[in-house]
């Protein structure tokens, strides 16, 4: 089931492409870091549900403003630049908006296996192909990631090795390895262990729980 009516998809794609291009190319934000802001701000949930205020009522720059405002109470001073071509960053927002609509998954769920930096790396050759070709690759990435524990998913998303996570969380490297290899059940770990890992990975305890 698609996320919302198809007649709004093109507008949503344009808005998300503009949002990322403004944040990354004009405001000099890191792509994945701004995407995390998008998720945390609550804007991603409203956008992904087809809230017309976001996918129709705002430009992409205004959506970016909403993200910045919700998290900091301030708006960036950078003015949006004029573009005639679709950059790789713009295409990343464009294709992720389409993929979210097409699959009906939330942006948060998609981000568990496909962050924007990975999508941008697929710009060539997929920007010249039918979006269904991109969907096939994204679905393959999802299937591969589904064999991993959620602890490993979030650790990789943060770009941390097991030893780096151990230093950041205070949980031993060996214990992290056992959890990721399912030799020990993270769902039954001590509450403090779960809190320490979640804090180091900037996620909730529930995000780390395997179903």
Backbone bond lengths (Angstrom), bond angles and torsions (degrees), N, CA, C in turn:
res aa  C-N    CA-C-N  psi(-1)  N-CA   C-N-CA  omega(-1)  CA-C   N-CA-C  phi
1 X - - - 1.460 - - 1.529 109.07 -
2 X 1.331 116.64 131.57 1.451 120.72 179.80 1.529 110.75 -74.16
3 X 1.328 114.99 159.07 1.464 120.08 -173.23 1.524 112.84 -69.50
4 X 1.335 117.83 -32.35 1.466 121.43 -179.58 1.523 108.13 -163.00
5 X 1.322 117.31 -178.52 1.457 121.68 -174.83 1.528 111.31 -61.85
6 X 1.316 115.88 137.25 1.458 121.92 -174.97 1.528 112.98 -62.48
7 X 1.313 117.69 -24.53 1.464 118.93 -176.72 1.531 112.02 -65.17
8 X 1.336 117.71 -16.32 1.460 120.87 -178.95 1.525 113.60 -98.68
9 X 1.322 117.00 -2.40 1.467 119.91 -173.14 1.518 112.06 -63.55
10 X 1.313 117.84 -47.34 1.466 120.46 -177.23 1.527 111.26 -59.33
11 X 1.339 116.91 -41.07 1.464 120.25 178.61 1.524 110.32 -66.07
12 X 1.316 116.95 -40.51 1.462 120.54 178.68 1.523 110.87 -63.53
13 X 1.323 116.95 -40.84 1.460 120.75 179.08 1.528 110.94 -62.28
14 X 1.328 115.67 -44.68 1.461 119.53 178.70 1.522 111.15 -61.87
15 X 1.332 116.28 -44.77 1.463 120.62 -178.31 1.525 111.90 -62.45
16 X 1.334 116.87 -44.72 1.466 118.82 -177.73 1.524 110.82 -71.37
17 X 1.325 117.08 -35.51 1.457 119.22 175.63 1.517 111.71 -62.75
18 X 1.329 116.48 -45.25 1.462 120.81 178.41 1.526 111.32 -64.25
19 X 1.324 116.62 -39.43 1.462 120.81 -180.00 1.522 110.94 -57.79
20 X 1.345 116.08 -50.63 1.465 119.39 -177.98 1.526 111.35 -67.79
21 X 1.315 116.50 -39.89 1.472 118.25 -179.42 1.525 110.66 -63.07
22 X 1.322 117.46 -42.39 1.469 119.81 179.22 1.527 110.66 -64.60
23 X 1.326 116.95 -47.49 1.467 120.48 -176.83 1.521 112.10 -64.73
24 X 1.326 116.16 -41.05 1.471 120.17 -174.15 1.524 112.23 -87.42
25 X 1.328 117.40 -46.58 1.458 120.48 -172.92 1.524 113.02 -87.16
26 X 1.327 118.04 -31.73 1.457 120.66 179.77 1.527 112.24 -95.96
27 X 1.343 116.17 -43.68 1.472 119.54 -177.99 1.526 112.92 -91.74
28 X 1.344 117.06 -6.08 1.467 122.89 176.69 1.525 112.62 62.82
29 X 1.309 117.41 34.57 1.459 121.09 174.61 1.532 109.17 -80.97
30 X 1.319 116.30 149.08 1.456 120.12 170.14 1.528 108.34 -67.48
31 X 1.324 117.19 138.18 1.464 121.22 -174.21 1.521 111.94 -58.79
32 X 1.316 117.59 -53.39 1.464 119.95 -177.75 1.524 111.99 -67.97
33 X 1.326 116.89 -35.29 1.466 119.39 179.17 1.526 111.00 -66.20
34 X 1.324 116.97 -41.40 1.468 117.97 177.61 1.522 110.30 -67.12
35 X 1.326 116.83 -37.13 1.463 119.50 177.93 1.528 110.46 -60.07
36 X 1.323 117.24 -40.15 1.462 120.21 175.73 1.527 110.31 -61.43
37 X 1.317 117.09 -38.57 1.462 120.62 176.31 1.527 110.41 -62.11
38 X 1.312 116.13 -42.73 1.462 122.69 176.94 1.523 110.86 -56.44
39 X 1.345 116.32 -43.15 1.462 120.69 179.84 1.522 111.52 -69.87
40 X 1.326 116.52 -46.52 1.465 121.59 -175.35 1.523 111.72 -68.19
41 X 1.321 116.72 -33.91 1.467 121.18 -175.37 1.523 113.85 -65.82
42 X 1.331 116.74 -18.49 1.458 120.52 -174.99 1.518 113.40 91.33
43 X 1.339 116.59 -12.56 1.461 120.30 -179.70 1.526 110.50 -65.27
44 X 1.325 117.12 -37.26 1.465 120.67 -179.38 1.527 111.41 -59.99
45 X 1.321 117.23 -40.16 1.461 120.50 -179.45 1.527 110.76 -65.45
46 X 1.329 116.13 -42.15 1.460 119.91 -179.28 1.529 110.38 -69.39
47 X 1.320 116.00 -42.92 1.454 120.73 179.53 1.525 110.54 -62.80
48 X 1.331 116.16 -47.35 1.457 120.70 -176.48 1.517 113.98 -67.77
49 X 1.325 116.75 -21.99 1.462 120.19 178.70 1.526 111.78 -84.34
50 X 1.338 115.60 -3.76 1.461 119.46 -179.96 1.515 113.65 85.88
51 X 1.336 116.85 22.96 1.464 120.60 178.10 1.529 108.63 -61.12
52 X 1.326 116.87 117.74 1.459 121.73 -173.05 1.523 112.84 -64.06
53 X 1.331 117.23 -23.21 1.461 119.58 178.12 1.520 110.89 -60.82
54 X 1.327 116.44 -30.76 1.465 121.03 -176.08 1.523 112.62 -97.71
55 X 1.322 117.61 -44.77 1.466 118.65 -173.94 1.526 113.00 -84.67
56 X 1.325 117.27 -16.44 1.460 120.80 179.25 1.530 111.35 -123.73
57 X 1.323 116.90 -39.83 1.459 120.76 -171.36 1.509 115.85 -82.21
58 X 1.333 118.36 -10.86 1.458 120.83 -178.18 1.525 111.12 -127.78
59 X 1.321 115.20 150.17 1.461 119.63 168.57 1.533 108.05 -77.13
60 X 1.320 116.13 168.23 1.455 118.85 177.88 1.511 113.00 -62.02
61 X 1.317 116.81 -36.78 1.468 120.47 178.13 1.524 109.81 -64.70
62 X 1.316 117.04 -39.62 1.466 120.27 178.12 1.521 111.61 -66.36
63 X 1.329 117.19 -34.27 1.464 120.03 175.25 1.522 109.57 -65.00
64 X 1.331 117.09 -42.00 1.458 120.84 176.25 1.531 110.66 -60.76
65 X 1.335 116.81 -43.23 1.465 120.73 176.70 1.532 110.42 -55.76
66 X 1.329 116.06 -42.74 1.459 120.86 -178.95 1.531 110.67 -61.30
67 X 1.325 116.66 -40.57 1.462 120.88 178.21 1.523 110.33 -62.74
68 X 1.338 116.52 -51.00 1.465 120.74 -179.94 1.526 110.82 -59.99
69 X 1.319 116.87 -43.89 1.463 120.72 -176.57 1.528 111.31 -65.88
70 X 1.320 116.86 -43.07 1.460 120.50 -178.07 1.530 112.08 -62.78
71 X 1.325 116.77 -31.00 1.464 119.63 -176.23 1.526 113.47 -94.60
72 X 1.316 117.55 -30.62 1.471 119.26 -173.72 1.523 114.17 -122.89
73 X 1.335 117.03 -15.45 1.460 119.07 -175.45 1.507 112.35 73.74
74 X 1.339 116.87 12.50 1.460 121.62 179.91 1.526 109.79 -132.21
75 X 1.331 115.41 156.19 1.452 121.18 176.56 1.529 108.98 -110.60
76 X 1.330 117.79 143.45 1.464 119.80 179.47 1.521 111.24 -66.05
77 X 1.329 115.61 150.08 1.461 120.14 -179.32 1.521 112.28 -84.21
78 X 1.326 117.59 -16.24 1.464 121.15 -176.15 1.531 111.51 -66.68
79 X 1.288 115.36 134.12 1.459 120.68 176.39 1.531 109.16 -86.64
80 X 1.335 117.84 142.04 1.472 119.39 178.80 1.524 110.66 -67.00
81 X 1.313 115.78 134.89 1.458 120.22 178.58 1.522 110.29 -85.98
82 X 1.308 116.01 160.41 1.465 121.21 -178.81 1.523 109.62 -90.28
83 X 1.332 116.86 134.70 1.461 121.56 -178.77 1.526 109.40 -131.49
84 X 1.303 115.39 141.44 1.468 120.35 174.98 1.525 111.37 -108.20
85 X 1.338 116.97 -15.39 1.452 120.61 -178.75 1.532 110.17 -117.57
86 X 1.322 115.63 155.97 1.460 122.05 178.66 1.530 108.93 -90.35
87 X 1.317 116.22 108.18 1.459 121.28 -179.10 1.526 109.99 -74.85
88 X 1.336 118.18 167.46 1.472 120.48 175.39 1.526 112.61 -55.85
89 X 1.332 117.12 -36.82 1.465 119.65 179.12 1.520 110.80 -68.03
90 X 1.331 116.85 -42.76 1.469 120.22 176.26 1.528 109.70 -59.89
91 X 1.318 116.82 -46.40 1.470 120.84 -179.26 1.522 110.78 -59.85
92 X 1.328 117.09 -35.48 1.462 120.72 179.67 1.521 110.63 -59.30
93 X 1.331 117.18 -48.67 1.465 119.55 176.76 1.510 111.60 -64.46
94 X 1.317 116.51 -40.17 1.466 122.76 -178.93 1.523 110.88 -60.38
95 X 1.334 116.89 -47.15 1.463 119.76 -176.53 1.525 111.53 -76.68
96 X 1.332 118.28 -32.86 1.466 119.72 178.61 1.527 110.75 -69.51
97 X 1.329 117.04 -34.88 1.473 119.41 175.66 1.523 109.79 -63.21
98 X 1.327 116.32 -43.34 1.461 119.58 178.88 1.527 110.98 -64.77
99 X 1.330 116.86 -44.71 1.466 120.53 -177.09 1.523 110.84 -65.01
100 X 1.321 117.58 -38.57 1.461 120.71 178.01 1.520 110.68 -64.44
101 X 1.331 115.96 -43.50 1.468 119.40 176.45 1.530 110.44 -63.29
102 X 1.308 117.25 -45.88 1.464 122.51 -174.54 1.528 111.80 -63.36
103 X 1.326 117.70 -42.26 1.462 121.26 -176.55 1.521 112.75 -86.62
104 X 1.342 117.35 -23.52 1.461 120.37 -175.91 1.511 113.29 75.82
105 X 1.322 117.69 6.05 1.459 121.01 177.19 1.526 109.80 -80.32
106 X 1.309 116.48 157.84 1.460 119.51 174.80 1.528 108.69 -75.92
107 X 1.327 116.09 158.08 1.455 119.49 175.45 1.526 111.04 -61.65
108 X 1.325 116.66 -34.24 1.466 119.64 178.89 1.526 110.88 -64.15
109 X 1.322 116.44 -42.38 1.468 119.62 178.95 1.526 110.81 -65.26
110 X 1.321 117.06 -43.85 1.461 120.42 178.84 1.523 110.62 -60.68
111 X 1.323 116.17 -38.54 1.465 120.25 -177.46 1.523 113.20 -67.79
112 X 1.312 117.38 -15.08 1.459 119.49 176.99 1.524 111.68 -68.40
113 X 1.331 116.96 -22.73 1.463 118.75 179.31 1.527 113.17 -127.83
114 X 1.327 117.74 -13.82 1.462 119.90 -177.35 1.523 109.77 -141.25
115 X 1.329 115.84 98.06 1.459 120.38 175.82 1.530 109.52 -87.22
116 X 1.332 117.69 157.85 1.468 120.58 -176.12 1.521 114.67 -55.94
117 X 1.320 118.40 -35.33 1.468 119.64 -179.76 1.524 110.45 -60.84
118 X 1.339 116.32 -40.29 1.464 120.19 177.25 1.522 110.61 -65.18
119 X 1.333 115.72 -42.05 1.464 119.30 178.74 1.527 110.49 -63.39
120 X 1.326 117.21 -42.36 1.471 120.08 -179.42 1.527 111.28 -62.62
121 X 1.322 116.17 -32.78 1.465 119.76 177.95 1.528 112.11 -66.99
122 X 1.336 116.48 -14.04 1.462 121.22 178.43 1.536 112.14 -94.58
123 X 1.333 115.70 3.77 1.467 120.67 -177.60 1.529 111.57 -50.55
124 X 1.316 115.29 -47.75 1.458 119.86 175.99 1.522 108.69 -105.51
125 X 1.325 117.99 117.62 1.467 129.11 15.37 1.521 115.10 -103.71
126 X 1.349 119.20 5.10 1.463 119.63 -166.19 1.517 114.32 -72.08
127 X 1.346 118.48 -16.84 1.465 117.90 178.30 1.516 111.72 -68.27
128 X 1.324 116.64 -16.73 1.464 120.36 178.92 1.525 112.45 -97.03
129 X 1.327 117.41 0.80 1.458 121.57 -174.55 1.529 111.56 -107.86
130 X 1.303 115.32 168.70 1.455 121.80 172.64 1.533 108.30 -62.39
131 X 1.342 118.49 137.73 1.463 120.30 179.36 1.526 113.98 -53.51
132 X 1.312 117.66 -25.55 1.466 119.53 178.47 1.523 111.64 -62.98
133 X 1.334 117.11 -28.17 1.459 120.02 176.51 1.528 110.17 -66.75
134 X 1.327 115.85 -41.14 1.466 119.94 175.93 1.528 109.93 -63.68
135 X 1.327 116.56 -42.11 1.467 120.52 -179.67 1.529 110.53 -58.36
136 X 1.322 116.93 -38.26 1.455 120.05 179.54 1.515 111.91 -63.43
137 X 1.336 116.54 -41.71 1.466 120.48 178.37 1.525 110.46 -68.13
138 X 1.332 117.03 -44.23 1.464 121.01 179.70 1.521 111.08 -61.24
139 X 1.318 117.29 -40.52 1.462 120.88 178.86 1.527 111.28 -66.16
140 X 1.338 116.51 -34.90 1.456 119.81 177.11 1.523 110.94 -66.41
141 X 1.333 116.45 -40.91 1.466 120.76 175.88 1.522 109.74 -60.69
142 X 1.336 116.60 -42.17 1.468 120.45 179.18 1.526 111.42 -61.32
143 X 1.321 116.90 -44.35 1.468 120.15 -179.47 1.523 111.05 -62.77
144 X 1.317 116.92 -39.09 1.459 120.39 178.84 1.524 111.00 -67.15
145 X 1.323 116.44 -40.18 1.462 120.57 -178.68 1.529 112.04 -71.10
146 X 1.332 116.99 -26.51 1.462 119.62 -177.27 1.521 112.65 -65.59
147 X 1.324 117.73 -17.35 1.466 120.41 176.79 1.524 111.11 -80.01
148 X 1.313 117.50 -10.36 1.456 122.19 -178.51 1.526 110.60 -91.39
149 X 1.327 116.33 155.38 1.459 119.98 172.76 1.522 108.31 -73.42
150 X 1.323 116.23 160.08 1.463 119.37 179.40 1.524 110.62 -68.76
151 X 1.330 117.19 -28.21 1.462 119.99 174.82 1.527 109.94 -61.03
152 X 1.325 116.59 -45.51 1.459 120.34 179.48 1.523 111.13 -66.40
153 X 1.329 116.95 -39.22 1.459 120.64 178.36 1.522 111.41 -58.37
154 X 1.338 116.04 -48.49 1.454 119.87 -177.71 1.523 111.38 -71.38
155 X 1.330 117.41 -33.41 1.466 119.93 177.02 1.533 110.17 -64.56
156 X 1.322 116.51 -45.09 1.466 120.13 179.19 1.523 111.06 -65.68
157 X 1.310 115.61 -37.79 1.462 119.35 178.89 1.522 111.01 -60.92
158 X 1.329 117.15 -35.43 1.458 121.11 178.37 1.523 112.24 -82.40
159 X 1.329 117.26 -6.30 1.459 120.91 179.28 1.517 113.55 72.72
160 X 1.325 116.36 30.11 1.466 121.13 -178.16 1.519 111.11 -105.60
161 X 1.321 116.29 142.19 1.460 120.85 169.58 1.525 107.96 -79.74
162 X 1.316 116.61 169.50 1.465 119.38 177.75 1.522 111.09 -61.48
163 X 1.313 117.10 -40.38 1.471 119.94 -179.11 1.526 110.69 -68.55
164 X 1.337 117.83 -36.37 1.463 120.51 177.78 1.519 110.67 -66.91
165 X 1.330 117.26 -39.27 1.460 120.50 176.61 1.518 110.10 -65.38
166 X 1.316 116.62 -37.74 1.468 120.19 178.62 1.529 110.34 -60.80
167 X 1.326 116.80 -44.28 1.469 120.05 179.57 1.528 111.44 -66.58
168 X 1.326 116.33 -38.57 1.465 119.78 -177.27 1.524 112.59 -72.79
169 X 1.333 116.95 -31.54 1.460 120.93 -173.79 1.519 114.14 -101.03
170 X 1.331 116.10 -24.04 1.464 119.29 -174.14 1.518 113.24 84.72
171 X 1.329 116.92 -0.38 1.466 121.96 175.41 1.526 107.58 -88.24
172 X 1.303 117.61 135.23 1.463 120.83 -172.78 1.527 112.02 -62.18
173 X 1.324 114.91 149.00 1.463 120.75 177.64 1.515 110.85 -58.16
174 X 1.323 117.23 -42.97 1.460 121.07 -178.74 1.528 110.94 -61.75
175 X 1.330 117.17 -40.89 1.462 120.67 -179.97 1.523 110.72 -66.11
176 X 1.346 116.88 -41.68 1.469 120.47 177.32 1.522 109.74 -60.88
177 X 1.313 116.72 -43.22 1.461 120.83 178.43 1.526 110.99 -60.38
178 X 1.313 117.17 -43.20 1.470 120.89 179.78 1.530 111.03 -63.86
179 X 1.336 116.61 -40.43 1.463 119.47 178.54 1.525 110.65 -64.33
180 X 1.331 116.83 -43.25 1.464 119.86 -177.16 1.527 112.06 -71.14
181 X 1.307 116.99 -28.79 1.465 120.52 177.92 1.521 112.16 -89.61
182 X 1.338 115.64 2.25 1.458 123.47 179.65 1.535 112.97 63.04
183 X 1.307 116.37 24.00 1.461 119.49 172.24 1.521 110.07 -74.81
184 X 1.338 115.16 -26.76 1.454 121.64 173.35 1.526 107.56 -127.62
185 X 1.326 116.10 148.43 1.460 121.95 -176.83 1.525 109.77 -91.68
186 X 1.332 115.93 110.69 1.466 119.90 -179.88 1.518 111.36 -62.87
187 X 1.322 117.31 -29.19 1.465 120.11 179.38 1.528 112.10 -61.77
188 X 1.345 116.41 -20.97 1.465 120.55 -179.46 1.524 112.33 -106.53
189 X 1.324 115.98 12.05 1.465 119.53 179.52 1.523 110.54 -70.19
190 X 1.319 116.08 162.30 1.458 120.55 176.98 1.529 109.70 -63.21
191 X 1.309 115.33 147.71 1.461 120.35 -176.48 1.526 111.79 -57.38
192 X 1.336 117.47 -38.91 1.465 120.22 -179.06 1.521 111.54 -66.52
193 X 1.338 116.39 -36.49 1.468 120.15 177.33 1.520 110.07 -61.41
194 X 1.318 116.14 -45.95 1.460 120.83 179.01 1.526 111.47 -62.67
195 X 1.316 116.40 -42.00 1.471 120.11 179.77 1.521 111.18 -64.59
196 X 1.338 116.63 -40.73 1.467 120.44 -179.14 1.523 111.45 -66.60
197 X 1.325 116.84 -41.40 1.467 120.21 178.17 1.524 110.81 -66.60
198 X 1.325 116.72 -44.02 1.467 120.67 -179.35 1.527 110.68 -62.93
199 X 1.335 117.02 -40.77 1.464 120.34 179.60 1.527 110.67 -63.54
200 X 1.328 116.82 -41.73 1.467 120.66 -179.80 1.521 111.92 -67.59
201 X 1.332 116.82 -28.56 1.462 121.36 -177.49 1.524 112.69 -99.27
202 X 1.343 116.67 2.57 1.469 121.83 177.79 1.523 111.67 55.60
203 X 1.312 115.65 46.01 1.460 120.90 177.15 1.529 107.98 -139.53
204 X 1.303 117.48 -179.99 1.459 120.79 177.78 1.521 109.84 -90.93
205 X 1.307 116.37 162.17 1.467 121.13 175.45 1.520 109.93 -58.61
206 X 1.330 116.19 -40.71 1.470 120.16 -178.99 1.523 112.17 -61.72
207 X 1.344 116.10 -31.65 1.470 119.59 179.65 1.523 111.45 -62.25
208 X 1.325 117.25 -27.90 1.462 121.05 -175.67 1.518 113.14 -89.27
209 X 1.311 117.63 -8.09 1.463 120.56 -175.25 1.513 111.26 -79.67
210 X 1.315 116.85 124.30 1.468 121.56 175.56 1.528 109.20 -80.14
211 X 1.307 115.62 136.31 1.470 120.23 -179.64 1.514 110.90 -83.42
